[in-house]
Amino acid sequence: MVLGADIISIMGNSPFKNKYVIVDDVMNKFLNKEKERTPDLFLYALTFLHTLGSIEKKGYKIRLVKQVNEDENQISLFDSDVN
């Protein structure tokens, strides 16, 4: 999950912000953060984010999806007024 957060951080900043970008550009920036990172780690984290719906793909390009649903409230286990 930490690696996924790094990908979100990379894609949330310029020049990637709110645009479809080539996967290789994001991966290169991800790999340059630490020398222990591998392309496999990037792909695992990217797959995780795509499964959650945080990443949208279009061909060889990806984009960070930001969803804001003010109408939907997340149900808490501690709410006493849940139906």
PyRosetta script that sets phi, psi and omega in degrees:
from pyrosetta import init, pose_from_sequence

init()
pose = pose_from_sequence("MVLGADIISIMGNSPFKNKYVIVDDVMNKFLNKEKERTPDLFLYALTFLHTLGSIEKKGYKIRLVKQVNEDENQISLFDSDVN")
pose.set_psi(1, -31.3)
pose.set_omega(1, 178.8)
pose.set_phi(2, -64.6)
pose.set_psi(2, -39.2)
pose.set_omega(2, 179.0)
pose.set_phi(3, -67.1)
pose.set_psi(3, -36.9)
pose.set_omega(3, 176.0)
pose.set_phi(4, -63.5)
pose.set_psi(4, -38.1)
pose.set_omega(4, 177.5)
pose.set_phi(5, -64.8)
pose.set_psi(5, -35.8)
pose.set_omega(5, 176.7)
pose.set_phi(6, -65.9)
pose.set_psi(6, -39.6)
pose.set_omega(6, 177.8)
pose.set_phi(7, -65.3)
pose.set_psi(7, -41.7)
pose.set_omega(7, 177.6)
pose.set_phi(8, -61.9)
pose.set_psi(8, -41.5)
pose.set_omega(8, 178.8)
pose.set_phi(9, -62.7)
pose.set_psi(9, -43.7)
pose.set_omega(9, 179.2)
pose.set_phi(10, -62.9)
pose.set_psi(10, -45.7)
pose.set_omega(10, -176.1)
pose.set_phi(11, -76.1)
pose.set_psi(11, -16.6)
pose.set_omega(11, 178.9)
pose.set_phi(12, -85.2)
pose.set_psi(12, -4.8)
pose.set_omega(12, -179.5)
pose.set_phi(13, -111.3)
pose.set_psi(13, 161.1)
pose.set_omega(13, 177.3)
pose.set_phi(14, -62.1)
pose.set_psi(14, 146.7)
pose.set_omega(14, 2.1)
pose.set_phi(15, -90.8)
pose.set_psi(15, 10.8)
pose.set_omega(15, -175.1)
pose.set_phi(16, -92.4)
pose.set_psi(16, -11.1)
pose.set_omega(16, -171.3)
pose.set_phi(17, -62.7)
pose.set_psi(17, 125.6)
pose.set_omega(17, 175.3)
pose.set_phi(18, 58.2)
pose.set_psi(18, 28.7)
pose.set_omega(18, 178.9)
pose.set_phi(19, -134.3)
pose.set_psi(19, 155.3)
pose.set_omega(19, 168.5)
pose.set_phi(20, -77.3)
pose.set_psi(20, 128.0)
pose.set_omega(20, -178.9)
pose.set_phi(21, -128.8)
pose.set_psi(21, 156.3)
pose.set_omega(21, 179.5)
pose.set_phi(22, -69.3)
pose.set_psi(22, 134.8)
pose.set_omega(22, -176.6)
pose.set_phi(23, -55.4)
pose.set_psi(23, -40.3)
pose.set_omega(23, -177.7)
pose.set_phi(24, -61.0)
pose.set_psi(24, -34.5)
pose.set_omega(24, 179.6)
pose.set_phi(25, -65.8)
pose.set_psi(25, -42.2)
pose.set_omega(25, 178.5)
pose.set_phi(26, -68.1)
pose.set_psi(26, -41.5)
pose.set_omega(26, -179.7)
pose.set_phi(27, -62.9)
pose.set_psi(27, -42.2)
pose.set_omega(27, 179.1)
pose.set_phi(28, -61.7)
pose.set_psi(28, -41.6)
pose.set_omega(28, 178.3)
pose.set_phi(29, -66.1)
pose.set_psi(29, -39.8)
pose.set_omega(29, 177.5)
pose.set_phi(30, -62.4)
pose.set_psi(30, -45.6)
pose.set_omega(30, -177.5)
pose.set_phi(31, -69.1)
pose.set_psi(31, -30.1)
pose.set_omega(31, -178.2)
pose.set_phi(32, -75.7)
pose.set_psi(32, -11.8)
pose.set_omega(32, -180.0)
pose.set_phi(33, -68.1)
pose.set_psi(33, -40.9)
pose.set_omega(33, 179.8)
pose.set_phi(34, -144.3)
pose.set_psi(34, 142.4)
pose.set_omega(34, -176.7)
pose.set_phi(35, -74.3)
pose.set_psi(35, -15.9)
pose.set_omega(35, 179.5)
pose.set_phi(36, -80.0)
pose.set_psi(36, -11.5)
pose.set_omega(36, -178.4)
pose.set_phi(37, -74.5)
pose.set_psi(37, 144.7)
pose.set_omega(37, -179.0)
pose.set_phi(38, -125.3)
pose.set_psi(38, 161.6)
pose.set_omega(38, 175.2)
pose.set_phi(39, -58.9)
pose.set_psi(39, -32.4)
pose.set_omega(39, 177.7)
pose.set_phi(40, -61.6)
pose.set_psi(40, -44.5)
pose.set_omega(40, 178.5)
pose.set_phi(41, -61.0)
pose.set_psi(41, -39.8)
pose.set_omega(41, 178.2)
pose.set_phi(42, -62.0)
pose.set_psi(42, -46.8)
pose.set_omega(42, -177.8)
pose.set_phi(43, -66.9)
pose.set_psi(43, -36.4)
pose.set_omega(43, 176.4)
pose.set_phi(44, -63.6)
pose.set_psi(44, -45.5)
pose.set_omega(44, -179.4)
pose.set_phi(45, -66.5)
pose.set_psi(45, -40.0)
pose.set_omega(45, 179.1)
pose.set_phi(46, -65.4)
pose.set_psi(46, -40.5)
pose.set_omega(46, 177.0)
pose.set_phi(47, -62.5)
pose.set_psi(47, -41.6)
pose.set_omega(47, 177.1)
pose.set_phi(48, -60.0)
pose.set_psi(48, -46.9)
pose.set_omega(48, -179.8)
pose.set_phi(49, -65.4)
pose.set_psi(49, -38.3)
pose.set_omega(49, 178.5)
pose.set_phi(50, -66.5)
pose.set_psi(50, -39.1)
pose.set_omega(50, 178.2)
pose.set_phi(51, -62.5)
pose.set_psi(51, -37.0)
pose.set_omega(51, 178.7)
pose.set_phi(52, -76.2)
pose.set_psi(52, -14.2)
pose.set_omega(52, -178.6)
pose.set_phi(53, 89.0)
pose.set_psi(53, 15.6)
pose.set_omega(53, -179.9)
pose.set_phi(54, -86.5)
pose.set_psi(54, -18.4)
pose.set_omega(54, -179.6)
pose.set_phi(55, -122.5)
pose.set_psi(55, 135.2)
pose.set_omega(55, 177.4)
pose.set_phi(56, -114.0)
pose.set_psi(56, 138.5)
pose.set_omega(56, -179.6)
pose.set_phi(57, -116.1)
pose.set_psi(57, 151.3)
pose.set_omega(57, 178.3)
pose.set_phi(58, -148.8)
pose.set_psi(58, 97.2)
pose.set_omega(58, -175.0)
pose.set_phi(59, 68.7)
pose.set_psi(59, -125.9)
pose.set_omega(59, 178.1)
pose.set_phi(60, -95.3)
pose.set_psi(60, 13.3)
pose.set_omega(60, -177.6)
pose.set_phi(61, -114.6)
pose.set_psi(61, 151.6)
pose.set_omega(61, 178.4)
pose.set_phi(62, -130.6)
pose.set_psi(62, 160.0)
pose.set_omega(62, 179.7)
pose.set_phi(63, -145.8)
pose.set_psi(63, 143.0)
pose.set_omega(63, 176.2)
pose.set_phi(64, -76.3)
pose.set_psi(64, 129.5)
pose.set_omega(64, -179.1)
pose.set_phi(65, -99.5)
pose.set_psi(65, 124.4)
pose.set_omega(65, 176.2)
pose.set_phi(66, -114.6)
pose.set_psi(66, 114.8)
pose.set_omega(66, -179.8)
pose.set_phi(67, -111.2)
pose.set_psi(67, 128.2)
pose.set_omega(67, 175.9)
pose.set_phi(68, -123.8)
pose.set_psi(68, 108.6)
pose.set_omega(68, 178.5)
pose.set_phi(69, -115.3)
pose.set_psi(69, 97.4)
pose.set_omega(69, -179.3)
pose.set_phi(70, -76.2)
pose.set_psi(70, -20.5)
pose.set_omega(70, -178.4)
pose.set_phi(71, -76.8)
pose.set_psi(71, -25.9)
pose.set_omega(71, -177.0)
pose.set_phi(72, -97.0)
pose.set_psi(72, 126.6)
pose.set_omega(72, 176.4)
pose.set_phi(73, -106.0)
pose.set_psi(73, 135.3)
pose.set_omega(73, 177.3)
pose.set_phi(74, -74.9)
pose.set_psi(74, 133.1)
pose.set_omega(74, -179.0)
pose.set_phi(75, -77.8)
pose.set_psi(75, 133.8)
pose.set_omega(75, 178.9)
pose.set_phi(76, -101.8)
pose.set_psi(76, 148.8)
pose.set_omega(76, 175.5)
pose.set_phi(77, -67.7)
pose.set_psi(77, -18.9)
pose.set_omega(77, -173.5)
pose.set_phi(78, -100.6)
pose.set_psi(78, -0.9)
pose.set_omega(78, 176.2)
pose.set_phi(79, -70.8)
pose.set_psi(79, 132.0)
pose.set_omega(79, -178.8)
pose.set_phi(80, -89.3)
pose.set_psi(80, -14.8)
pose.set_omega(80, -175.8)
pose.set_phi(81, -103.0)
pose.set_psi(81, 27.3)
pose.set_omega(81, 178.6)
pose.set_phi(82, -78.7)
pose.set_psi(82, 136.1)
pose.set_omega(82, -177.4)
pose.set_phi(83, -68.3)
pose.dump_pdb("model.pdb")
